[in-house]
Amino acid sequence: MANNDRAGALLALALLALALVGMAGLAVAPYLRLAVLGEEVAESRQLLAGLQARMARQSASGGGADPAALMLQGETAGIAGAVLQRLVSEHVSAAGGQASSFQLLPPREAGGTTRLALGFAMRIDIGGLRDVLHAIETGEPLLFVDDIAIRTAGNAAGEGEGDAAGPLEVAMQVSSFLPKAGGQ
């Protein structure tokens, strides 16, 4: 009997030690993830600093881009809206997504420009969404993400797991500007 009690106590002690090691691992995991994210942020900051330096050199040398070249082109706001829809559709397709439900919002005058906004929906995986956002935010003409709503396909129906790596249902609104002379 003493051996059974001793074996039971050792087993309980081993299980307790295993549980403590597991809890310690769970407690440390977020800090390890933060370290990785910190490295990614540092790399992004270096890239941003390099791009800012490049822009400063171009501005100082007079080689900066013409602001109108960074805007949508089109004889009318409707044509520029079609260009905007084509650009977004190409970005989504290139990233492996499927865009639908395009809606061009009414143009708004802003200073010497006309602001065009496009709402759309897409079905895409997380890597593709990253690629679409990168293409929109860094390409030419300049496009801006005004609004975004992201749901997993399972959560759209009120079920599924939050960590699912499946497709995402994304509703987004992007905008760009058209030189006023081209928007009339």
Long-range contacts (C-beta under 8 A, 24 or more apart in sequence): 68-179, 69-140, 69-141, 70-140, 70-141, 70-142, 71-113, 71-141, 71-142, 71-176, 71-177, 71-178, 71-179, 72-116, 72-141, 72-176, 72-177, 72-178, 72-182, 73-141, 73-178, 73-182, 74-178, 74-182, 74-183, 75-182, 76-182, 76-183, 76-184, 77-107, 77-114, 77-116, 77-178, 77-183, 78-104, 80-114, 80-116, 80-176, 80-178, 80-182, 80-183, 81-107, 81-116, 81-118, 84-116, 84-118, 84-143, 84-174, 84-176, 85-118, 85-120, 87-139, 87-141, 87-143, 88-118, 88-120, 88-136, 88-143, 88-174, 91-131, 91-132, 91-135, 91-136, 91-139, 92-122, 92-124, 92-128, 92-132, 94-131, 94-135, 95-124, 95-127, 95-128, 95-129, 95-131, 95-132, 95-135, 96-124, 96-125, 96-127, 96-128, 96-131, 97-122, 97-123, 97-124, 97-125, 97-128, 97-129, 97-132, 98-122, 98-123, 98-124, 105-173, 107-178, 107-183, 109-180, 109-183, 110-177, 111-180, 112-179, 112-180, 113-177, 113-178, 113-179, 113-180, 113-183, 114-177, 114-178, 114-179, 114-180, 114-182, 114-183, 115-175, 115-176, 115-177, 115-178, 116-175, 116-176, 116-177, 116-178, 117-146, 117-173, 117-174, 117-175, 118-173, 118-174, 118-175, 119-171, 119-172, 119-173, 120-171, 120-172, 120-173, 120-174, 121-169, 121-170, 121-171, 121-172, 122-170, 122-172, 123-153, 123-167, 123-168, 123-169, 123-170, 124-167, 124-168, 124-170, 125-165, 125-166, 125-167, 125-168, 126-165, 126-168, 129-168, 129-170, 136-174, 141-176, 142-176, 142-177, 143-174, 143-175, 143-176, 144-174, 144-175, 144-176, 145-172, 145-173, 145-174, 146-173, 146-174, 146-175, 147-171, 147-172, 147-173, 148-172, 148-173
